[in-house]
Amino acid sequence: MEAGLTPLNGLKNAASTSSPQERALLHNEIAVAPGGYARYPFFYQVMPENPSSKQLESSGPAVSNSGAKSGASSAAKPAAEAGGGKGSKVLAVVNQKGGVGKTTTAINLAAALALEGLKTLLIDCDPQANTTGGLGFARDDERSSIYDLLMGHAPAEKIIVPTEVENLSLVPGSKNLIGANIELVAQDRREYRLRDALEPVRAQFPFIILDCPPALDLLTLNSLVAADGLLVPMQAEYFALEGISELMSTLDRVTQSFNPKLALEGVLLTMYDDRTNLSQQVTENLKGFFTDKLLKTTIPRNIRLAEAPSHGKPVSLYDGKSRGAEAYRELAMELLERNGMKSPEEERRKAAARAAASSLKSFQQPEKKGRFWRSNK
């Protein structure tokens, strides 16, 4: 067997013993693997009867193995499918490595953007639903969630709920998402379910933030297909460097096969301690690899960031003057600047500062008093 096909070892045995859903999952693994179906010519000889493979054949991008073919398919699609929603930005907070601060970044970045006066939608795509709990929503299996959105049980308007933060709305997560990976396999347009579901509401939100699970499964694939940009939280440690090539490979595969407009928005260093030599060395390496894609803002280790979720609040509400809150405010402003967008709240603050400076200037100028008596000279 060719080197690099280790994840598919045992395929022939699986064909005779696995259930239809498990066989469909293998089809899905083939679709997102490097080289796609062309790299596994024996696959249809082993599992030709899988019904989802017929859907893959007709859908185009999932079975296409060349960039030219996928590009032609995407060009033939309507504008909405090719990344519509003019005037809004969909950012997927993603990293295949766990424990790097994805959920903390998704919650606090979304809150910071909302507090700058921009309507923001935060979507909890992780089956652990930590984003939902971190904003003060209790676990409720009866509540409509991202699972219902992906499965087409309810439209986005019926699922979006307001939060304690002004201008911030949430699509809650659910543990039912664990089963969605299997249920979606047999669905039509399974990679585009989230993008299609968000299209009716996308224009209402200048920013939509997707909190992705730490895996490359159908949930993450749906997020990458729906997104315009990737925001990658990363710790300044050795293991973070090891995952860079795999992350870039994932981005290239999704861009070629499903979402040609997907781009790297930026790499964010989290839990950062600039006092250590290791942090500085890793930062230099990342700067050399990503150049201007490495964001200037870094998120420091901060106890307030860790405490805030237990109170069901983003750090900007829990302790707005903490280093963590300041860092995420700076991150929001940097992303706005990179996208050529202005903060309504920043404009209001500047107008208030100009008015205060003007009134102070008039107060400091000595008042010219005219003589109220006539001189005889």
Secondary structure, DSSP 8 states (H G I E B T S, - for coil): --TT-GGGTTHHHHHHHS-HHHHHHHHHHHHHSTTGGGG-TTHHHH-TT-HHHHHHHHHSTTT--SHHHHHHHHHTS-TTTTT--TT-EEEEE--SSSSSSHHHHHHHHHHHHHHTT--EEEEE--TT-HHHHHTT----TTS--HHHHHHTSS-HHHH-EE-SSTTEEEE---TTHHHHHHHGGGSTTGGGHHHHHHHHHHTT-SEEEEE--SS-SHHHHHHHHH-SEEEEEEESSHHHHHTHHHHHHHHHHHHHHT-TT-EEEEEEEEEE-TTSHHHHHHHHHHHHHHGGGEEEEEEE--HHHHHGGGGTS-HHHH-TTSHHHHHHHHHHHHHHHHTT---HHHHHHHHHHHHHHHHHHHHHS------SS----
